[in-house]
Amino acid sequence: MLRDWEKERDARVIWIRSVLNGMGVVYGNSGGKDCTLAGILCRMATDRVLGVILPCQSSRNFGQDRDDALRVAKQFDIPTIEVDVTPVKEAFLRVLEPVLQGMEISEENAAKGKMNINPRLRMTTLYTIAQSRGALVCGTGNRSEATMGYFTKWGDGACDFNPIADLTATEIFDFLRFLGAPSEIIEKAPSAGLFEGQTDEAEMGIRYAEIDEYLLHGTGTEENIARIEHVRDATSHKRTLPKTYPG
C-alpha cells in the first residue's frame, strides 16, 4: 500500500528541524536517489543547507552523477559545491601501497579496502565542512542497504542524523515521485559509483525489489530470503556500536 507521502513529508521536515535546533546541514550529493530525497527534505526544513558533490576517480562521478546532482540542486534551490577528492586518494595510495604489498593479503581484499577509501574520504570532507559551518552531517542511507550491510563503516554509514533510514529503496522511489524529483534520478540504475560500470544490485547479487519484498511483506523465494538473512547477520557489526569491555 502506498504511504501517505504528504503526511510523511511534513512529519520528517518537523523532525529535521527539531534535530537541527537552529544548526545547518551538510550532505553528500552524489546525484543518487537517497541523497536526493534527504537533500530535498533538509531544504524544506531549513535554508542552511549545503550539498557537496564529491567525485573520486570514477568517470560516472564526473559525468552523469554530477549532472543529476546539479539538476536536483537547481530544481530544489539547494546551494551546492564540488570537492574533487581524487588527488587525496591518489596521494594516500602512494603512501599506503608499499605497506599493502608487504602484507599477505588477497587481491580481492586489497581491492575492497581501496574502494572503501572513497566513502571515508568523502565523509572526512563532509565533517570538515560541517564543523567549519556549525552544521550537522545528514546521512543518506536507506533501510534496504542497511539490511544488506551495503555501506562503508565510518564512511557513508557515518552521520549525525538520517531522515530516510526507515525507508526501503522502493519507498524512496515512491517518495521521490511524489516530490517531483527529476526522472533521470528515479529511472537510472542505482550505483555507488565506486568503479566503472558498478551498480548496487549487481554488487549485492540481488534486486532491491526482492530485498524490499522481504522487508515489507516477509515474503520472497527461499533462495532470496536465505541470502538476505545470511548477509544481514554477517554484516551486523556494521549496524552496532563497537564492542567495549566488559560485555
C-alpha positions as CSV (number, residue, x, y, z in Angstrom):
1,M,0.0,0.0,0.0
2,L,1.3,3.4,-0.9
3,R,2.2,5.5,2.1
4,D,0.7,9.0,2.7
5,W,3.8,10.9,1.4
6,E,2.3,14.3,2.1
7,K,2.0,13.4,5.8
8,E,5.4,11.7,5.7
9,R,7.0,14.8,4.2
10,D,5.5,17.2,6.8
11,A,6.4,14.9,9.7
12,R,10.0,14.4,8.5
13,V,10.5,18.1,8.0
14,I,9.3,18.9,11.5
15,W,11.7,16.1,12.8
16,I,14.7,17.5,11.0
17,R,14.1,21.0,12.4
18,S,13.9,19.5,15.9
19,V,17.2,17.7,15.4
20,L,19.0,20.7,13.9
21,N,17.8,23.1,16.7
22,G,19.0,26.0,14.6
23,M,22.1,24.4,13.1
24,G,22.7,23.9,9.4
25,V,23.0,20.8,7.3
26,V,25.8,19.4,5.1
27,Y,25.2,16.3,3.0
28,G,26.9,14.5,0.2
29,N,25.0,15.0,-3.1
30,S,26.0,12.1,-5.4
31,G,23.1,12.5,-7.7
32,G,21.5,9.3,-6.4
33,K,18.0,8.5,-5.1
34,D,18.8,8.6,-1.4
35,C,20.8,11.8,-1.2
36,T,18.2,13.5,-3.4
37,L,15.4,12.6,-1.0
38,A,17.4,13.5,2.1
39,G,18.5,16.8,0.5
40,I,15.0,17.8,-0.5
41,L,13.7,17.2,2.9
42,C,16.5,19.1,4.6
43,R,16.0,22.0,2.2
44,M,12.3,22.1,3.2
45,A,13.3,22.2,6.8
46,T,15.9,24.9,6.7
47,D,17.6,27.5,4.4
48,R,21.0,26.5,5.9
49,V,21.7,23.5,3.6
50,L,24.8,22.8,1.6
51,G,25.1,19.9,-0.8
52,V,28.6,18.7,-1.6
53,I,29.4,16.8,-4.8
54,L,32.4,14.6,-4.1
55,P,33.8,12.9,-7.3
56,C,36.6,10.4,-6.8
57,Q,38.2,8.7,-9.9
58,S,35.1,7.1,-11.4
59,S,34.1,8.8,-14.7
60,R,30.5,8.4,-13.7
61,N,31.2,10.7,-10.7
62,F,32.3,13.4,-13.2
63,G,29.5,12.8,-15.7
64,Q,26.0,11.5,-15.2
65,D,26.1,11.7,-11.4
66,R,27.4,15.2,-11.3
67,D,24.8,16.3,-13.9
68,D,22.0,14.7,-11.8
69,A,23.3,16.3,-8.6
70,L,23.3,19.7,-10.2
71,R,19.9,19.1,-11.6
72,V,18.4,18.4,-8.2
73,A,20.3,21.4,-6.7
74,K,18.8,23.7,-9.2
75,Q,15.3,22.4,-9.1
76,F,15.1,22.5,-5.3
77,D,17.3,25.5,-4.7
78,I,20.0,23.7,-2.8
79,P,23.3,25.6,-2.6
80,T,26.0,23.1,-3.8
81,I,29.7,23.0,-4.1
82,E,32.1,20.4,-5.6
83,V,35.2,18.9,-4.0
84,D,37.3,16.5,-6.1
85,V,38.9,14.1,-3.6
86,T,40.7,12.1,-6.4
87,P,44.1,13.7,-5.7
88,V,43.8,12.9,-2.0
89,K,43.1,9.3,-2.7
90,E,46.0,9.1,-5.1
91,A,48.3,10.6,-2.5
92,F,47.0,8.2,0.2
93,L,47.6,5.2,-2.0
94,R,51.1,6.2,-2.8
95,V,51.8,6.2,0.9
96,L,49.9,3.0,1.6
97,E,50.8,0.9,-1.4
98,P,54.3,-0.2,-0.1
99,V,52.7,-1.2,3.2
100,L,49.9,-3.3,1.4
101,Q,52.5,-5.0,-0.8
102,G,54.4,-6.2,2.2
103,M,51.3,-7.9,3.6
104,E,49.9,-11.4,2.8
105,I,46.5,-10.3,1.6
106,S,44.4,-11.3,-1.3
107,E,44.0,-9.1,-4.3
108,E,40.2,-9.1,-3.7
109,N,40.6,-7.9,-0.1
110,A,43.1,-5.2,-1.2
111,A,40.7,-4.0,-3.9
112,K,37.8,-3.8,-1.4
113,G,40.0,-1.9,1.0
114,K,41.0,0.6,-1.6
115,M,37.4,1.1,-2.8
116,N,36.3,1.9,0.8
117,I,38.8,4.8,0.9
118,N,36.4,6.7,-1.4
119,P,33.4,7.0,1.0
120,R,35.7,7.5,4.0
121,L,37.4,10.4,2.3
122,R,34.0,11.8,1.4
123,M,32.8,11.6,5.0
124,T,36.0,13.2,6.3
125,T,35.4,16.1,3.8
126,L,31.8,16.5,4.9
127,Y,32.6,16.6,8.5
128,T,35.4,19.1,8.0
129,I,33.0,21.4,6.1
130,A,30.1,20.8,8.5
131,Q,32.3,21.7,11.6
132,S,33.5,24.9,9.9
133,R,29.9,25.9,9.2
134,G,28.4,24.9,12.6
135,A,26.3,22.3,10.8
136,L,25.3,18.6,11.1
137,V,26.1,15.9,8.6
138,C,22.9,14.4,7.1
139,G,23.0,10.6,6.4
140,T,21.6,9.3,3.2
141,G,21.4,5.5,3.7
142,N,18.1,3.6,3.3
143,R,16.7,0.5,5.1
144,S,17.4,-1.9,2.2
145,E,21.1,-1.1,2.1
146,A,21.4,-1.1,5.8
147,T,19.9,-4.6,6.0
148,M,22.4,-5.9,3.4
149,G,25.3,-4.0,5.0
150,Y,25.7,-2.2,1.7
151,F,27.6,0.8,3.1
152,T,31.1,1.6,4.3
153,K,31.6,1.6,8.0
154,W,32.8,5.0,9.1
155,G,32.2,6.1,5.5
156,D,28.8,6.7,4.1
157,G,27.4,5.0,7.2
158,A,28.6,7.9,9.4
159,C,26.3,10.8,10.0
160,D,24.7,13.0,12.7
161,F,21.1,12.2,11.7
162,N,19.3,10.4,9.0
163,P,15.7,11.3,7.9
164,I,15.3,8.4,5.5
165,A,16.8,5.4,7.3
166,D,13.5,3.7,7.8
167,L,12.6,3.7,4.1
168,T,13.2,0.9,1.7
169,A,14.5,1.6,-1.8
170,T,11.0,1.0,-3.2
171,E,9.6,3.6,-0.8
172,I,12.4,6.0,-1.6
173,F,11.4,5.9,-5.3
174,D,7.7,6.4,-4.5
175,F,8.5,9.4,-2.2
176,L,10.7,11.0,-5.0
177,R,7.9,10.6,-7.5
178,F,5.5,12.4,-5.1
179,L,8.0,15.2,-4.6
180,G,8.5,15.6,-8.3
181,A,12.2,14.7,-8.3
182,P,14.0,14.5,-11.7
183,S,13.0,11.4,-13.7
184,E,16.7,10.8,-14.6
185,I,17.4,10.0,-10.9
186,I,14.4,7.8,-10.5
187,E,15.0,5.8,-13.7
188,K,18.7,5.2,-13.6
189,A,20.3,2.1,-12.1
190,P,21.4,2.9,-8.5
191,S,25.1,3.0,-8.2
192,A,27.7,4.0,-5.5
193,G,30.0,5.0,-8.4
194,L,32.9,3.3,-6.8
195,F,34.3,1.9,-10.0
196,E,33.4,1.8,-13.7
197,G,30.2,0.0,-14.5
198,Q,29.3,-0.6,-10.9
199,T,25.7,-1.0,-9.9
200,D,24.2,-1.6,-6.5
201,E,22.1,-4.6,-7.5
202,A,24.9,-6.3,-9.4
203,E,27.3,-5.9,-6.4
204,M,24.8,-7.2,-3.9
205,G,23.7,-10.0,-6.1
206,I,20.0,-9.3,-5.6
207,R,17.5,-6.7,-6.8
208,Y,16.1,-4.0,-4.5
209,A,12.6,-5.2,-5.3
210,E,13.5,-8.6,-3.9
211,I,15.1,-7.2,-0.7
212,D,12.1,-4.9,-0.2
213,E,9.6,-7.7,-0.7
214,Y,11.1,-9.4,2.2
215,L,11.4,-6.3,4.4
216,L,7.9,-5.0,3.7
217,H,6.0,-8.3,3.4
218,G,8.2,-11.0,4.8
219,T,7.9,-12.9,1.5
220,G,10.2,-14.0,-1.3
221,T,11.8,-17.1,-2.8
222,E,13.6,-19.4,-0.4
223,E,16.9,-18.5,-2.0
224,N,16.4,-14.8,-1.7
225,I,15.3,-15.0,1.9
226,A,18.2,-17.2,2.8
227,R,20.6,-14.7,1.1
228,I,19.2,-11.7,2.7
229,E,19.2,-13.2,6.2
230,H,22.7,-14.5,5.8
231,V,24.1,-11.2,4.6
232,R,22.1,-9.3,7.3
233,D,23.6,-11.5,10.0
234,A,27.1,-11.4,8.6
235,T,27.1,-7.6,8.5
236,S,25.5,-7.0,11.9
237,H,28.8,-5.4,13.1
238,K,28.2,-2.5,10.7
239,R,24.9,-1.6,12.4
240,T,26.0,-1.7,16.0
241,L,28.4,0.4,18.1
242,P,31.9,-1.1,18.7
243,K,32.0,-3.7,21.5
244,T,33.6,-2.4,24.7
245,Y,34.9,-4.2,27.7
246,P,33.2,-5.7,29.7
247,G,30.3,-7.2,27.8
